[in-house]
């Protein structure tokens, strides 16, 4: 694993191929609508296209795992949220939105879609059961816990934000806000600080369901505690480009921006803990492995990179032909798995070769 693999993939498999044999570790969505299933150890790449051929009109903005099962919800630019079954490698359902979809995810057994105009729709068995208005210019929408902060996704709260649309937590069942953020105070010139939320992430730690982090177009990183106050408990500037990707754990946040910078911040102190080097295009998506210290990053330079979060070293590097927008890990182990032939080699005995000393010829 200490070696860096740089592979170019051009293999396109049938949609009916079973991925149990491939052992997919990641799924990556691209700007032209293709979905790539990547096996890190075998170097296998499974390409699934929506439509007859790749097209930017079908570009995948984001992918999210469902709360239950092995389904991915893919948000497309063509006003669709498609449900992709990773076991059968086919699209099994789709939800159409009235305008461009921003996000799609599940709350329990139901599906939530959000559009750029703030139409948040709750679907149950392909039928609309509720719609709320989250305001105009929504650019980020995330799954929240329940009103009491459940982590299992069975609650009824969603988190929204966008351009001049500050952070809000909504109870989608009652169609009212649970939490409304307040903008930061005016700057040193007594000017109002503009609001432009690009990405939202909720802390994945079960002990911090009330912690919400945001990244803005004006490269501001903010941490909100919904139990404490409406204004952010931490407000720092990171980099000099819009923050376009964000993943938060219990104590740290991983950020990517439009310049290609990827870094880690301590959300308690606001201190930069380090950077992950190598990206040459704007970072579009980040993902953390659910059980191992691995960070996946995708960017406009068309490379998928896998980093060790402890050493910040590059472990894998894959070229995927198209511009990449989003990435998600599966639950399969990467660091704990062996290669296909490792068991055979481990069963063989080690034979030590004896070295003979050269015979010394006595001079007569």
C-alpha positions as CSV (number, residue, x, y, z in Angstrom):
1,X,0.0,0.0,0.0
2,X,3.0,2.3,0.3
3,X,3.3,2.4,-3.4
4,X,1.4,4.9,-5.5
5,X,-0.6,3.4,-8.3
6,X,-1.2,5.5,-11.4
7,X,-3.5,3.7,-13.7
8,X,-5.5,4.8,-16.8
9,X,-8.9,3.2,-17.0
10,X,-10.8,2.7,-20.2
11,X,-12.8,-0.5,-19.4
12,X,-16.5,-0.2,-19.8
13,X,-18.5,-3.2,-18.5
14,X,-22.0,-4.4,-19.0
15,X,-24.6,-3.0,-16.6
16,X,-25.6,-6.5,-15.5
17,X,-22.1,-7.3,-14.2
18,X,-22.1,-8.3,-10.5
19,X,-19.8,-6.2,-8.4
20,X,-19.4,-8.9,-5.7
21,X,-16.5,-10.3,-7.8
22,X,-15.0,-6.8,-8.3
23,X,-15.1,-5.8,-4.6
24,X,-15.7,-2.1,-5.3
25,X,-14.2,0.3,-2.8
26,X,-15.4,3.6,-4.2
27,X,-18.0,5.1,-6.4
28,X,-17.1,8.3,-8.4
29,X,-19.5,10.6,-10.3
30,X,-18.3,12.6,-13.3
31,X,-19.2,15.8,-15.2
32,X,-20.6,13.8,-18.1
33,X,-22.9,11.5,-16.2
34,X,-20.8,8.4,-15.9
35,X,-20.6,6.5,-12.6
36,X,-17.3,4.7,-11.9
37,X,-17.0,1.8,-9.4
38,X,-13.3,1.5,-8.4
39,X,-11.6,-1.5,-6.8
40,X,-8.3,-0.1,-5.3
41,X,-6.5,-3.4,-4.9
42,X,-7.3,-5.1,-8.2
43,X,-7.3,-1.9,-10.4
44,X,-10.8,-2.7,-11.7
45,X,-13.0,0.2,-13.0
46,X,-16.7,-0.4,-13.8
47,X,-18.3,2.4,-15.8
48,X,-22.1,2.9,-15.8
49,X,-23.6,5.6,-18.0
50,X,-27.1,7.1,-17.7
51,X,-28.3,7.5,-21.3
52,X,-26.9,6.3,-24.6
53,X,-23.6,8.1,-24.2
54,X,-21.8,10.5,-21.8
55,X,-23.2,14.0,-21.9
56,X,-22.7,17.1,-19.7
57,X,-26.5,17.5,-19.5
58,X,-26.5,14.3,-17.4
59,X,-23.6,15.4,-15.2
60,X,-23.7,14.0,-11.7
61,X,-23.6,16.7,-9.1
62,X,-23.5,14.5,-6.0
63,X,-23.9,11.0,-4.8
64,X,-25.2,9.9,-1.4
65,X,-25.7,6.5,0.3
66,X,-29.2,5.6,1.3
67,X,-29.8,5.0,5.0
68,X,-30.5,1.3,4.4
69,X,-29.3,-1.1,1.8
70,X,-26.7,-0.6,-1.0
71,X,-28.4,2.1,-3.0
72,X,-26.7,5.3,-4.2
73,X,-28.8,8.5,-4.8
74,X,-27.3,10.3,-7.8
75,X,-28.2,14.0,-8.3
76,X,-28.1,14.8,-12.0
77,X,-28.1,18.2,-13.8
78,X,-31.0,17.2,-15.9
79,X,-33.5,17.7,-13.0
80,X,-33.4,14.1,-11.9
81,X,-32.4,12.2,-8.7
82,X,-31.7,8.6,-9.7
83,X,-31.4,5.6,-7.4
84,X,-28.6,3.3,-8.4
85,X,-28.4,-0.2,-6.9
86,X,-24.7,-1.1,-6.5
87,X,-25.4,-4.9,-6.2
88,X,-27.2,-5.1,-9.6
89,X,-25.3,-2.1,-11.1
90,X,-28.5,-0.7,-12.5
91,X,-30.7,2.4,-11.9
92,X,-33.8,1.2,-10.1
93,X,-35.8,4.4,-9.6
94,X,-35.8,8.1,-10.3
95,X,-37.4,11.3,-9.0
96,X,-38.0,14.3,-11.2
97,X,-37.7,17.8,-9.9
98,X,-39.2,21.0,-11.4
99,X,-35.8,22.7,-11.7
100,X,-32.1,21.8,-11.3
101,X,-31.7,19.4,-8.3
102,X,-29.1,20.3,-5.7
103,X,-29.2,17.2,-3.5
104,X,-31.0,13.9,-3.0
105,X,-30.8,11.6,0.1
106,X,-33.0,9.4,2.2
107,X,-34.7,9.9,5.6
108,X,-35.5,6.4,6.8
109,X,-37.3,4.7,3.9
110,X,-38.3,8.0,2.3
111,X,-36.4,10.1,-0.2
112,X,-35.8,13.9,0.0
113,X,-34.9,16.0,-3.0
114,X,-33.9,19.7,-3.0
115,X,-33.7,22.1,-5.9
116,X,-31.8,25.4,-6.4
117,X,-35.0,27.4,-5.9
118,X,-35.5,25.9,-2.5
119,X,-38.2,23.3,-3.2
120,X,-37.5,20.5,-0.7
121,X,-39.8,17.5,-1.5
122,X,-40.4,14.4,0.6
123,X,-41.2,11.3,-1.4
124,X,-42.8,8.1,-0.1
125,X,-43.2,5.2,-2.6
126,X,-42.7,7.5,-5.6
127,X,-45.4,9.9,-4.3
128,X,-45.0,13.5,-3.0
129,X,-46.1,13.6,0.6
130,X,-44.7,17.0,1.5
131,X,-43.1,20.1,0.1
132,X,-41.5,23.0,1.9
133,X,-39.9,26.2,0.7
134,X,-36.3,26.8,1.9
135,X,-35.8,30.1,0.1
136,X,-34.1,31.0,-3.2
137,X,-30.6,30.3,-4.4
138,X,-30.1,27.1,-2.4
139,X,-26.7,25.6,-3.1
140,X,-26.3,23.0,-0.4
141,X,-28.8,20.6,1.3
142,X,-27.8,17.8,3.8
143,X,-29.5,15.2,5.8
144,X,-29.9,16.2,9.5
145,X,-30.8,14.1,12.5
146,X,-34.2,14.2,14.1
147,X,-35.4,17.0,16.2
148,X,-33.5,15.4,19.1
149,X,-30.4,14.9,17.0
150,X,-30.6,11.2,16.0
151,X,-27.7,9.9,14.0
152,X,-29.5,7.0,12.2
153,X,-31.2,9.2,9.6
154,X,-34.7,8.3,10.7
155,X,-35.4,11.8,12.0
156,X,-37.2,14.4,9.9
157,X,-34.7,17.2,9.7
158,X,-32.8,18.6,6.7
159,X,-30.1,21.4,6.6
160,X,-30.1,24.0,3.8
161,X,-28.0,27.1,2.8
162,X,-27.0,29.1,-0.2
163,X,-26.4,32.5,-1.7
164,X,-27.9,35.1,0.7
165,X,-29.7,32.2,2.3
166,X,-28.1,31.5,5.7
167,X,-27.9,28.1,7.4
168,X,-31.3,26.6,8.4
169,X,-32.4,23.3,10.0
170,X,-35.9,22.3,8.9
171,X,-38.4,19.8,10.4
172,X,-39.7,18.5,7.1
173,X,-42.7,16.8,8.8
174,X,-43.9,19.9,10.5
175,X,-42.6,22.2,7.7
176,X,-41.0,24.7,10.0
177,X,-37.5,25.7,11.0
178,X,-35.7,24.1,14.0
179,X,-32.7,26.3,13.9
180,X,-31.9,29.6,11.9
181,X,-28.4,30.9,11.9
182,X,-27.5,34.5,12.3
183,X,-24.9,36.3,10.2
184,X,-21.6,37.3,11.7
185,X,-21.2,40.9,12.9
186,X,-20.1,43.6,10.5
187,X,-16.5,43.8,9.5
188,X,-13.9,46.4,10.6
189,X,-15.2,48.8,7.9
190,X,-18.7,48.5,9.3
191,X,-19.8,46.6,6.1
192,X,-22.2,43.7,6.1
193,X,-20.5,40.3,5.5
194,X,-22.2,38.6,2.5
195,X,-23.7,35.1,3.0
196,X,-22.9,32.5,0.4
197,X,-22.8,28.9,1.6
198,X,-21.4,26.4,-0.8
199,X,-21.1,23.2,1.2
200,X,-22.5,21.9,4.4
201,X,-21.4,18.9,6.6
202,X,-22.7,17.5,9.8
203,X,-20.3,16.0,12.3
204,X,-20.2,12.2,11.9
205,X,-19.4,11.6,15.5
206,X,-22.4,10.3,17.5
207,X,-21.3,12.5,20.4
208,X,-21.6,15.7,18.3
209,X,-24.9,15.6,16.4
210,X,-25.5,19.3,17.1
211,X,-22.3,20.4,15.3
212,X,-22.7,21.7,11.7
213,X,-19.9,23.0,9.6
214,X,-20.1,25.1,6.4
215,X,-17.8,26.4,3.7
216,X,-18.5,29.6,1.8
217,X,-17.8,31.1,-1.6
218,X,-15.7,33.7,0.2
219,X,-13.4,31.0,1.7
220,X,-14.8,31.2,5.2
221,X,-15.1,28.1,7.3
222,X,-17.7,28.2,10.1
223,X,-18.7,25.9,12.8
224,X,-22.3,26.1,14.3
225,X,-23.5,24.6,17.6
226,X,-27.2,24.4,17.4
227,X,-27.4,24.1,21.2
228,X,-25.3,27.1,21.9
229,X,-26.2,30.1,19.8
230,X,-27.3,31.3,16.3
231,X,-24.0,32.7,15.3
232,X,-21.1,30.4,14.5
233,X,-18.9,29.4,17.4
234,X,-15.9,29.4,15.0
235,X,-15.3,31.6,12.0
236,X,-12.0,31.4,10.2
237,X,-10.7,32.1,6.7
238,X,-9.1,29.2,4.9
239,X,-7.2,29.6,1.6
240,X,-8.0,32.2,-1.0
241,X,-10.6,30.4,-3.2
242,X,-14.2,29.2,-2.7
243,X,-14.6,26.2,-0.5
244,X,-16.1,23.5,-2.7
245,X,-15.8,20.3,-0.6
246,X,-16.2,19.5,3.1
247,X,-16.2,16.5,5.3
248,X,-16.4,16.7,9.1
249,X,-15.6,14.2,11.8
250,X,-15.8,14.6,15.6
251,X,-12.8,16.9,16.0
252,X,-11.5,17.7,12.5
253,X,-12.8,18.9,9.1
254,X,-11.4,18.2,5.7
255,X,-11.7,21.0,3.2
256,X,-11.1,21.4,-0.5
257,X,-11.3,24.6,-2.6
258,X,-11.5,25.7,-6.2
259,X,-7.8,26.2,-6.3
260,X,-7.0,22.6,-5.6
261,X,-6.0,22.9,-2.0
262,X,-7.0,20.2,0.4
263,X,-6.4,20.5,4.1
264,X,-7.5,19.5,7.6
265,X,-8.6,21.9,10.3
266,X,-9.2,21.4,14.0
267,X,-12.8,22.5,14.5
268,X,-12.2,23.2,18.2
269,X,-9.3,25.7,17.8
270,X,-9.6,26.6,14.1
271,X,-6.0,25.6,13.6
272,X,-4.7,24.1,10.3
273,X,-3.4,20.6,11.0
274,X,-1.9,20.0,7.6
275,X,-2.5,19.8,3.8
276,X,-2.8,17.0,1.3
277,X,-0.7,17.8,-1.8
278,X,-1.0,16.8,-5.4
279,X,-4.2,18.3,-6.8
280,X,-3.7,20.4,-9.9
281,X,-7.4,21.3,-10.5
282,X,-10.2,22.6,-8.4
283,X,-11.3,20.1,-5.7
284,X,-14.9,19.0,-6.3
285,X,-15.5,16.2,-3.7
286,X,-14.1,14.6,-0.6
287,X,-15.0,11.4,1.2
288,X,-13.8,9.6,4.3
289,X,-13.7,5.9,4.7
290,X,-16.2,4.8,7.4
291,X,-13.7,2.7,9.4
292,X,-10.2,3.3,8.1
293,X,-7.9,6.4,8.0
294,X,-8.4,7.1,4.3
295,X,-9.4,10.3,2.5
296,X,-10.6,10.3,-1.2
297,X,-10.4,13.5,-3.2
298,X,-11.6,14.2,-6.8
299,X,-10.9,17.2,-8.9
300,X,-11.1,18.8,-12.3
301,X,-7.7,17.3,-13.2
302,X,-9.6,14.0,-13.7
303,X,-7.6,12.1,-11.0
304,X,-8.9,10.2,-8.1
305,X,-6.5,10.4,-5.1
306,X,-6.5,8.4,-1.9
307,X,-4.6,9.7,1.1
308,X,-3.7,8.4,4.5
309,X,-5.2,10.8,6.9
310,X,-2.6,10.0,9.6
311,X,0.5,10.7,7.5
312,X,-1.2,12.7,4.7
313,X,0.8,10.5,2.2
314,X,-0.7,9.6,-1.2
315,X,-1.7,5.9,-1.4
316,X,-3.5,5.6,-4.7
317,X,-3.9,7.7,-7.8
318,X,-6.2,6.9,-10.7
319,X,-6.9,8.6,-13.9
320,X,-10.6,8.4,-14.9
321,X,-10.8,10.2,-18.2
322,X,-13.5,12.7,-17.3
323,X,-13.8,15.6,-14.9
324,X,-14.8,14.3,-11.5
325,X,-17.5,15.8,-9.3
326,X,-18.1,13.5,-6.3
327,X,-16.9,10.4,-4.5
328,X,-18.1,7.9,-1.9
329,X,-16.4,5.0,-0.1
330,X,-18.1,1.7,0.4
331,X,-17.8,-0.1,3.7
332,X,-15.3,-2.7,2.3
333,X,-11.9,-2.6,4.0
334,X,-8.9,-1.4,2.0
335,X,-6.0,-1.6,4.5
336,X,-7.1,-4.9,6.0
337,X,-7.5,-6.8,2.7
338,X,-4.9,-8.9,1.0
339,X,-4.3,-9.5,-2.7
340,X,-5.8,-12.5,-4.4
341,X,-2.6,-14.5,-4.3
342,X,-1.3,-13.5,-0.9
343,X,-2.8,-16.5,0.9
344,X,-0.9,-18.8,-1.5
345,X,2.4,-17.1,-0.9
346,X,1.9,-17.0,2.8
347,X,1.4,-20.8,2.9
348,X,4.8,-21.5,1.4
349,X,7.7,-22.2,3.6
350,X,10.7,-19.9,3.6
351,X,13.8,-21.7,2.3
352,X,17.1,-20.2,3.2
353,X,19.9,-20.7,0.7
354,X,23.2,-21.7,2.1
355,X,26.2,-19.9,0.9
356,X,29.4,-21.9,0.4
357,X,32.7,-20.4,1.4
358,X,35.2,-20.3,-1.3
359,X,37.9,-22.9,-0.9
360,X,41.3,-21.6,-0.2
361,X,44.1,-23.1,-2.3
362,X,47.3,-23.6,-0.3
363,X,50.4,-22.5,-2.0
364,X,52.9,-25.4,-2.3
